[in-house]
Amino acid sequence: MYLQSFTIKNFRKFGENDNEVMFVNSKEICHNNSGQDSPPLVSPSSTLIIGKNNTGKTTITHALTMLTNNKLSIKSSDFNLSYLNNLIDTYIAAYQNEDESPQPDLKTPLETPKLEFELKIKLDNPADEYIHNLSQFMLIGNDYGKAIIIKAIYELKEEANFFAAVKTLVQQKRQEPSDKNSETPNDEKVDKRTLLEEILKLLDDKNQTEFKLSYKNKIDQEVKNFSLDKLLEINCIKANRHLNKNVLTGVFKRIVISLFSNEESDGLFNQELKDINDIITEKVEQKNKSISEILREIEQINHIDMKLSGNVTKDDILDNLIKYSFSDGDSYIPEDQFGLGYINLVNIIGEIIDYINSYEENSHRSRINLLLIEEPEAFMHPQMQEFFIKRIDLAVNKAIQQKSTDGTPAIPATQSLKCQIVITTHSSHIVNSKIHSSNSFDNINYLTTENRCSKVIPLYDKLLTESSQPSNSKSSKKSDAKSDSNNSSLDYKLDSNDLLFLKKHIKYKVSELFFSDAIILVEGRTEEMLLNYFLENDKDLKKYYISIFGIGGAYGKVYFRLIQQLKIPCLIITDIDIERFNCEKNKRCKKSCPKCKGETSKSKNIKQITSLLDRKTTNDTLKYLHKSYDLHENMQYTERDNVYFVFQKDQIEGQYATSLEEAIILTNYDNKIILKLLTKFFPKKSKNFIIDNKIKCESSYEIQQQISKNCGKTEFASMLLYNMIISDAESLCIRLPSYIDDGLKWLKNQLANYYGEKK
C-alpha cells in the first residue's frame, strides 16, 4: 500500500482549493547481487515538492507528522487567515443584534474553525497486504483499484461555548465607543481587525477552547478507535539550517547504538563490565574507609558508613563510543574542520543509514513508510546538489547491501527497502537533476502562492502533452472560437519531440523558472544581455527575482503549457520576422518570385519595410498566436492568462523593424553611443547611412545586415552594453524600443497586483 495523495484544507497558508499533494508509488529497492549496476530507483521515483521560500513546503511535512503524532495542541496560527476572516463575516452577520441566540436559526448553520486533511491510500496487492488498519474505511463492495479515503478533522469539543464567547465579542466590539473620550455608542460596523485578534486569543485559550481529532470515511461516517500512527510510519530528515557541533558524531552514535539495541546483544560486555566495576570498587575501597572514619568523628552516634563502588553500564560505553574524524591519507581531520556542505551531506547519508538499520522487513504490508528529506541543499555547492539527487539511490542500495551481508548476528538482515521518499527543495539544481535522472516531469509538486494562499500544482508529462480543451465536437467548436479571442488560454499540445526538447532545455538554466517571481522569454543573446542591464537599473523591477531565458522565436510555444501551469507572470518578447524575398535582400531570385519574376537588379536592392500589407512572418510563435503567417496593419499584442506577447507591431520612425538590433537603431538613431559603435565596426560604409550625426532610418535594415556580416549580433550587444555601463551621462542612455517598454510596463503591473503593491 502507499499514500497516493494528501489534501490540506485551511491549515496555515493552505486554503480550500488547489491543496492536494500527489505522491509517487513506493518502489522496492533491492540489493543487486549480480554485480551489475542496478537501474536507478530512488531519484526518478521519489516525490519532489518544490517552490520558493514561504510557499508551504515545510507545512506539508509538518501536517503529516502532526497527524501521525496525534497532536492536539492546535494554535490560532495553524488556521488560514483568509478562512478565519470569512468565518468572522458570518459571525458578525449573525450576532450584531443582542437578542440573537448563541446559535441563531440560519439557512446556513454557523461553523466553528476546523482543520481538515484527507489521505488517499492505494493498495498494491490486496491479497498480500494486511489491511485490518483500513477495514473501517473500506465500504461494502469497495473497488480495490480505487483509493481508500481517510479524513482527519481537528474541530472544537464544545461548539456552544465557542459561539457564546464569539457572540459576546461581536457585541462588545460593536458597542465600544468610536472615540475613547466619548460616551456615545459606535453605530458603525464591527471592526473586523480587532475582532480577529480577540478570536485568535480565544482559540489559544486552552481554558475556553479545546480541540479533538476525529477520523471519517469517504461518506463522512466517523471511525472510532483509529490512530493514523498505526498506518503511517514517518521518518523526517529535517533541514539543517543550524548545524550543531558534533552533529555527525551524534548521527553515527545512533547508528552504532542501534546495533546493540536488540535481545541478542543484551548479554554483550557483561563479563567485561563486571571486571571494570570490580577494579573501580577495589580502587575506591580505601576511600570508603577514610571517609567513614572522618564521618565517625563528627557523627559519633548513629554512624552510617560510606560505600563507593564501580557503576559502569553498557549505555555509558555506547554513549561515548564514537569519535568521528576524516581520514586524508595518514592524517586524521576532526569533524569541526569540515565544510558545512560536506557535514550536511554526510549527515543526510548517516540519517538514511540509520533509517535503513531500523527498517522492519515487510513492514510495508501493514503500513505505509514515508521518508521525508527537507531541503537537502542547505550549505551545498550546486554541483553537490545535483550529485546528491542523482546518486542517492546508489547510497541507499549500498546501505542495504552492507546490512544484508553483514555477518554480525546482532544485525537483522534487510534485503530490500520499500518506502516512499519525499524531498522538499527550493534548489533549481535538484529540480534539474530530478528531471534528467528520471527523464520526466512526473512526481513533481510545484508550490506557489495565489491570493496569499499556497497553491499545489502537480506536474506530469501528460499535463503538457494532452490537450486541455474538451474532446467532443460541440465543445471543441466553442473552444476553437474562444482560442481565437485575445484573452483565451494557450492550448499548445507538445508532441514527443517538443517534450524531449523541453526536458533537455531545462538543463540550461530554465529550471530557475520554478523559483522566479516572473520570467521573460526572449529570442536571442542580444535581448538576454541588454534586458538584464535594464532590469537591474529599473527601480521597480529590480526588487523581484526575474529570470530571462533565450529560447528563439520558433520554440517559444513549447513553453506555453508549462508556464501557464506555473501561474508565473511571463513576458514573451519576440520578433515580427517579416518575410523578405531574395531580391529585397540584394540576392538573386527565382522566376517564381512574385516581386521581381527572377530578374536580377545590378543596383543595390535592400528593401525597407514600411507597410505590413501582403506581408507574412516567418515566426512560428506569431503564427500560432494569430493562426496564420499573414501580417496586417493595426496588429495588437496578445495576452493569454499569465502570458503576454509583445513584438514590433508599430512603425519606428516610419519603418518596421524585424529584429531587436534594428529596433534599437531606429529608436536611438541620434544616440552618440550607437553612432560611435557603427563608425567603429564599419568606418567606410557608415558614411552611407550616418548624416549630420544621425542615422538614416531608411537604412536600418542594411545596418542590421552589416552588423550580422561584420561583427555579429553578440559582439554588437557586448560593446553596446560595455559603453552603457561605463557611461554616466544621462544624455547617452539607450532607450528601449516601445514594444519592449510596453512589455515591461505590463510586467510591473502584474507583479504589483500579485504582491499587493499596486496603489
N, C-alpha and C positions, 0 to 999 in steps of 0.2 A: 504494500500500500504506500501511497505517497500523497503529499499535500499538493493539490492542483492549483489552488488559489487562496488568497487571504484578503478579505474585504474589511476596510477600516472606515467606520462611519462616525463622524463628528468627534473624532479623537484628535486633539491638538490641531494641527494645520489641515487635517483631512476633513472634507465636508461630506455631503450626501451623495455626490456623483463622482464618476471617474476616480474611484478609490479602490479598484481591485488589482492586486499584485498577483501576477501569474508565475508559477514555479515549474521548472522542468522536472520530469520524472526522475526518480532515483535510479542510478545506474550501478550495477555491481562491478566493483573494481577488484580484479583478481590478480594475484601474483602470477606472472608468466614464467613457468618452469622450462619453457622450450629454449631459452637462451636468446630468442629473437626479441626485437623491440616490439612491445605491445602497442596497439593504437592508442592515441591519447583519448582519455575519457573525461577527466575532471574538468579541464578548462573549457572544452567545447560544450559539455553537457551541464555545466554549472549555471546557475541563475545569476545574472548581473543586475544590480539595482543602481542606476546612475542618475546623476543630477548635480546641479550646482549646490553650493552651501545653503543650508536652511530651506531645503525643499521637502524634507521629510524622510530621508533615508534612515536615519537613526531611529526615528519614530516607529518604523516598521519593525525593526528588531526589538525595540523596547516593548511594543504591544504584544509580540509573540511571547517574550519572556515573562511579561506581566501576567498573561493568561495562564501560562504553564505553572507559574508560582502561586496561582490563586490569590493574587494580591487584591486586597480590598481597600487599601488606603488611597482612595481616589481623591485628587485635589481639584480645586476650581480651575487650575491651569491646564488640566487634562482635557477640558472641553473646548471645542472650537468656538471662537468668539462670535463669528457670524451666526452660528447656530443659537448661541445664547441670546444674542440680540433679537433674533426672530422670535424666540420664546418670550422675551420681555415684552415685545409688541403685543402678544396675545394676553399677557398678564395685565398690562396697562388697560387694554380694551375691556377686560373682564372686571377689573377691580376699581375703576375710577369712582363708582358710586358706593357709598358707605354701606348701603343696605344689602349689598350682594353677599351671598353665602360663600364660604371658603371655596366651594367648587360649584360655581353657578351653572345653571341649566343652559348649555350652549349647544348649537348644532354640531360643532366640532369640539369634543371634550379637550380641556387643557391637558398639556403633557408636562411631566417633570423632566428635568435634564437626565439624559441617559446616554451611555456609550454602547455602540453595537458593533459586533465583529462577526464575520461569517467565514468559516473554513469549509472548503470543498475537498473531500477526500476521495481519491480514486483507488480502486483495487487492481493490483496487477494480476493476481491469480487467486480468486476467492477460495478455491479448493485447497490451497496451500498456506492460507493465512488465518491466523487466529483473530476472528473479528468480534469476539464477545464484547470488547470495549465499544463497538459501534452498533451493537444489536438494537439498542433503543432508538437509534436514529435511522434505522432501515425500515421503511414502510412495507406493508404487505404487497407482494408482487414487485418488489424493488428490482429494477434492472441493474445488474452488476456493471454494465457498461457505462452507466451514468454516475455522476458524482454523488456522494453522500454528503448532505449538508448539515453542519453543526453551527448553530447560532449561539453566541455568547453575549450576554447583555448585562451591563452594570446599571442598576437602577436603584431608586430610593426605597428603603424599607417602609417608611411611613410617609405616604403621599399627602395625607390630610394635614399633618403638622407642617409640612413644607408649604402647602397652599395657604394655610392660615398665616404663616410668617410672611409670605410674599404679599398677601393682601394688606397686611399691616404696613409693610414697607412702601407699597404703592400709595396708600392713602396718606402716610406721613410725608412722603416726598411731595405730594400734591398740595398739602396744607401748609407746608413750610413757607414763610413769607419770602417774597422775591427780594426784599430789602431787609437786611438783618435788623435795621433800626425801625422797621415798620411793623405795626400790629395787624395790618390788613392781609388776609389770606391771599395766596397766589392762585388765581383762577386759570393760569395758563397750563399747558400740558405738562405732564410729569417729565422731569429731567432724566432722560434715559441713561446718561452717563453716570450720574450719581447712583441711580437705582441699580445699574450693573455692578458698581463697586460694592454695594450692600449685599446683592445676591451672591457675589463671589465670596464675600465674608461668610455668608450663610452656608454656602457649600463647604467651606473649610472648617466650619464649627462642628466638631465631632459630637458635641453635646446635643445639637439640634438636627444634624443631618448624618445619617448612616446609610451606607450603600450595601447592596447584596449582589452577588454574581449568580446568574441563573443560565441554564442551557436549554435550548429549544431545538426541535427537529424542523424539518422542511415545512410542515404545516402548523408551526408555532405551538406545538404541544410541548409543555415543559418536561424535561427529562430530569428525574431525581437521582441522587446518589451517583453523579457522574463528575469526574475530575479530569481535566484535559492533560494533566501531567502523567496520567496512566497511558495516554495515547501518543503524546508528543514528547520526544526527548530532544532538548535543545542544548547545544554547546556553542557558546559565543566567544570568539576571539576578538576582543574589543580593540578599537583603535588606540594605539599607544601615543597619545598626544604629549604625555609627560612620562618619559621613561624613567623609572625609579632606579636607584643604584642597585647593582647586582640583580637586575631583572632576569638575566639569563641563568644565573645560579639558582634563582628561585624556581624557574621553569623546569630545569633539568633535575633539581632536587625532587620535584613532584614525580618526575618520570622514574627516578631510581626508587623512591619510596614505594611507588605503585608495584614494583617488582616484589616487594616484601610484604604485601598487604593481603595475602590470602592464607588459607589454613595450612598449606604445605610449608610456608615459611615461618609459622608460629614458633617452631622448635629451634630455629636458627639462632646461633650466638648464645644458647642457654649456658653451655659449659664455659664459654669464654667470658660471659657476663659474670658468672659465679666466681671465676678466678680473679677478674678485675675487682669485684666488690670485696673479696677476701683480702686482697692485697691492700686496698684502701682502708679496710677495717683494721687490719694489723698495724698499718702505719699510724692511724689516729688513736690507737688504743691507749698509748701513753698520755695523750692529751685528755682522754676521758678521766684518767686517774688524777691528773694535775688539776683540772677544773673542778672535779668533785671535792678534792681536799681544800681548795680555796673556798668553795661554797660552804663546806662543813664549818669552817672557821667563822663564817658570817652568820649562817643559819642556826648552828648548834642543834636545836630541837627540830624535829620533823624534816630531817635532811633528806633531799632527793638527789641521787647520783645522776650525772650527765652521761649520755650514751651517744657517741658518734659512730657512724658506720657507712660503708660504701652503698651508693644507691644509683648506679648507672643502669639505664634501661636501653632496650633496642631503639626506642624513639629518640633517645638522646644521641645515639650514634648516627642514626639516619639523618637527623636534623642538621648535623654538621658534617655530613659525609662528602658533599660535592664541593670541589674547588674548580671553578671554570676558568680556563685560560686557553689562549690561542697559540698553536704551535707554528712557528715560522722557521723551518729548518731545525737547528738545535736550540733556538731561543723560544722562550715562552712569554707571551704578552698577556698581561692581566686584562680582565674584562673591561675595566674603566678606561682603557686606551682604544677601544673600538670606536668606529664612527657610528653615529646614531642610526643611519640607514642600515648598516650591517647588523647592528644589535636588533633592530626591529625585524629584519628578515629572519634571523636565526630564532628570534623569539616566536615568530609565527610558526616556523617549522617545528620548534620544540613543542608548541601547543598542539600542533597536528599529531605529532608522535604521541603525546600524552593522551590525546583523544583516541587514537588507534589502540593504544595499550589498554584503555578502559572500555573499548567497544566490545559488546557481547555478540558472539557469533549467532546469526539467525534472529537477532533481535527485531529485524525489520518485518518479521512475520507477525508480530503482535503490536508493533508500534512504529511510528514514523521517526526517523532520525534526521535531524537538521544540524548542519554545521555552518554557523554564520561567521563570516570573516569581515570585520568592519574596517574599511579604508586602509587596506594593507600598504598603500603607497606612502604612508607617513614617513618622512625623512629619507625616502628612497630616491635615488637618481632615476631619471626617465628610463634609461636602459635597463636598470634593475627592475623597474616596474613591469616592463614588457616581458623581461626574462621570467619574472615570478609567475605571471599568469600562464605563460607558455609551458613552464616546466613543473608546475605544482603537481600535475598528475604523476610525473616521474618520481617526485619526492614521496607522494603517498604510496605509490607502488613499491618503492624501495623500503618504506617503513613497514609495509605489510610483509614483504619478503623477509626482513630481518626478524620480525616477530614470529612468523610461521616456521622459520628454520632454526631459531634459537634453541639450543639443546637444554637450557635451564628448565627443570621440571616446574619451577615456580611460575613460569610464564605460560599462560594458556595460549595455544596456537590460534592465530587468525589467518585464514586462507583468503578471505575476501572482505571487502568493506562495502556496505550498501547504505548510502545516505544521500541526502540532498544537500549540495554545497551551494551556499548563497553568499555572494560577495557584494558589498556596498562600496561604491567608489565615486570620486569626482576627478579621476585621472583619465585624461584623453588617451594616454599611452596604454593603460589597461584595457580601455574600450577597444582601441585599435588592435591590441594583441588578441583580445577575445574574438573579434570579428574575423581575424585572419586565421587563428588557430582552429576555429570551427567553420570557417568559410560561410558564415551565415549571420543574419541579424536576429536569428531566433534566440529566445531566452534572455532578452534584454528588456528590463522595465525602465523606461525613461520617466523621471520625475521632474515636473516643472510646477510653477505656481500660476494660478489664474484667479483673479478677484480675491487675492490674498489667501487662497486655499491651495493645498497641494493637489496635484493632478497626476494620476498614473497613466502613462501611455505605453502599453505593452507593444514591443516591436517584434516583427517577424517577417520573413521573406514574402509570404503570401499577401501581407498588407501592402506591399509595393508592386506585386505582380498581378494582382487581381483587381478588376475594375470595381470602383466603389459605387458605380451607377446601377440602378435596377436593371435586371435582365429581361423583364417582359417587354413586349413591344410598345404598349401604351406608355409605360414609364420611361422607356428608352427615348421615345419621341419627345416627351416632356423634358427629359434630361438633356437631350441634344439641343432643344430650344433654349434651355437655361444656360448651357455651356457657351452659347453664342453671346450671352449678355456680358457686360463689363465686369460684373461682380460675381460671376459663377465660380464654382470650385474647379480646381485643376484636377483632371482625371486622367493624367498620362499614365498608362499601364506599361510597366517595364517588361521587356522580353528578357530572355536568359542572358543575352549579351549585355544589355543595359545593366542588369543586376550584377553581373560579373565586374563590369567597369566600375560601378558604384562601390562595391566592396573593396576592389583594389585601390581605387582612388582615395578611399577613406584613409589609407596608409599615409598619404602625402598631406598631412596636416588637417584634413577635413574632419577627423573625429573631434576636433575642437568645437565644431558647431553645436555639439551636445551641451556644451558648458558656456555658450556665449549669450550675452544679452540680446544681440542682434547679429545678423550676418549680411554680408554684401558679396554677391557673386558677380564677378567681372570676367571679361573675355581674355585679357592677357596680362603680361608683366607690367606694361606701362600703367594701366589702371591700378594694379595692385600696389606698385611703388608710390605713385603720386597720392592715391587716396589715403594711405596710411599717414602721410605727412599732413594732409588737410584735416583728418580726424584728430590727430594729436594737437592741432592748433585751433580746434573748434571748442569754445568754452562749454558748450552743451554736450556734445557727443563724446568728448574725452573722458567724461565721468563713467562711461559704460565700457563693458568689455565687448567690443565689436570685432568680429573676425572677417577678414577679407580673403576670398578664395578665387583664384584664377581657374576658370573651367572651360573657356572657349564658348563661342556662340552656339555651336552645334550640340553641346552637351548640357546646356542649362536645364533642358526639360527632364533630364534623367534625375535631377534632384527634386523635382516638383513635389512628388508624393511624400518623400521623407521630410521635406521642410514643412509641408502642411501638417503632418502628424505631430511634429515637434512644437508647433504653435509659436515659433520664434519669429519676430518681425524680420522679414527678409527683403532686401532691396536687390533687384537684379538689374545690372547696367549692361546693356548690350548695344551693339552697333546696328544701324539700319541696313548696312551692307547692300547698297544699291548695285544691282547687276549692270555691268558695263560690257559693251561689245568690244571686240579686239580693236576695231577701228577707232573707238573712243579712248583707247589706251595706247595709241600710236603703234598698233600691231596690224599685221596682215589678217584680213578676214576671209571667210569662205563666201562663195557665191550666194549661199543661203542667208547671209546676214541681212536682216531687214533694214539696216541703216545705210550700208554702202554698197550692197549687192556684190561684194567681193572686190570692189575697186580699191586700189592702193593709192593713198594720198602721199605725195612727195613731201609736203609740208607737215609740220607737227600737227597732230590732231588729238590733243589731250582734252577730253570733253569735261567741262564743269557741269554739275547737275543743279539746275535752278528750278526744276519742276518735277513732281513725282508722277505726273500724268503718264500713263502707259509704262510705268516702271515696275520692276519686280525686285524682290530681295533674295539674297542667297542665304539668309539667316534662318536656320531650321526652327529656332525658338520663336521668332516672329511669325513664321509660317504656321506653327502650331497654335499660337495665340489667336491669330486672325483667320485661321482656317484657309489661308491662301498665301501664295507668294506675291500676290499683287499688292502694290503700294498705292496710296492715294493721298490727296491733299486733306488737311484737317484730321490727320490721324491723331489718336489720343493714347496717353499712357494707359496701361492696363493694371487693374487691381483685382486680385483674387484672394479672398480671405486674408491671410497674413503676408501675402507676397505682392510686391509692387514692381512693375516692369517699366523702365524708362529707356529711351533711345533718342536719336537725333530726329525728332519728328518735325521740328521747326527749322526754318532757314536761319542761318547766322550770317549777317552781312550780305544777304541775298543769295547765299549758297547753301546747299545741303551737304553737310559733312558726312562722310561714310566711315570715319574712324575717330577714335579719341584724339589722335595726333592732329588730324585735320581740324577737329572742333576746337582744340586748344589754340591752334594757329589763327583761326578765324576770330575767336573770342578775344585773343590778345595780339591782334595784328599790329599794334603800335607799342608793344611791350619791349623794353630795352634788352631784357634777358633773352627773349625769343630772337630778336634781331641779331644779338651777339652770337648766339649759337648757330643760326643759319649761315651767318657770314663765316664762322669758323669751319663748319663742316664742308661747305662748298663755296669758297670765296669767289670763284669765277661766275658760276651760274646764279649766285644770289643777286647779282646786279640786274638780272632779268625780272626779278619779282620783288625787289625792295626799292621803293622810290620815296624820296623825302622822308626817310626813316619810318616808313610804313610799308607793310606787306600788301602787295596787290591781292585782294581777296579772290580775284578771278584766277589766281594761280595756286590756290590752296591744294588742289588735288595733285598738281605737278610737284609741289613742295613735298607732299606726303610720299610720292613715288621716289623722289630724290633721297629722302630720309631712309626709306627702306633699302634703296640701292647702295648708298654710300656709307652710312654709319650704322644703320639698323635701328629699329624702334627702341630696343632695350638701351642702347648706348645713348640715344637721344633723351630718353626718360631719365637715365642716370645723371647725365650732365645737367639736365633741367633741374632735377632735384638738388644736385650739388649747389648750383647757383642760387636756388631758392633758400637753401639753408644758410649759406654764408652771407646772404644779403639781408640787411636790417631795414633798408629803406622801404617804406610803405608803398611808394610810387612804383617799385619794381615788382610788387606782388603779382603772381599769376592768378588770374580769375578762372574759376571753374566754368565750363560750358553750362548753359542754362539747364539742360536736361539732367546733368548730374546734380546741380544745385537744387533742382526740383525734387530729385530723389532723396537727397539728404534732409530736406525740409519735411518730407513725408516720414522719414525715419525718426526725426526728432519728435514729431507729433505722436507717433506710435509708442515710442519709449516713454514720453511724458505721460501719456494716458495709462500705460501699463504700470508705471511706478507711482501713479497718483501725483505727479508733479505739475500737471497742466493747470494753469491759473484760469 
